[in-house]
Amino acid sequence: MGKLISLGIAFHQGEFGFISQLFMLALTIGIIMIVVSSVIMWWKRKPKGKLGAPALPENFKMLKGVAVIVIVLGLFFPLVGASLLIVWVLDYFVIKRIPIAEQ
């Protein structure tokens, strides 16, 4: 297991030269293709005149439990917590002011 981990680290750091670069290029192109195809699929499936986001769930008890888990994980991983705060602030002050985003 230790050898596999050290090989993975060496591959990730590009210590295999051109082979590592080709692998990372293929991985990057794959991630970009996933992002582009997801936007295209959303655009094709969204209802006309609406954002296409799901409505708030009726079971708020479960939503509160998920919120507690997210807050705890945000405290353990500060960069994730900071990004979640930024998204929440953007949602609260910007997204709610866009008419098409109203559900």
PyMOL commands that set and color helices and strands:
alter all, ss='L'
color gray80, all
select helices_A, chain A and resi 2-12+18-45+60-76+78-93+95-97+99-101
alter helices_A, ss='H'
color red, helices_A
deselect
rebuild
show_as cartoon
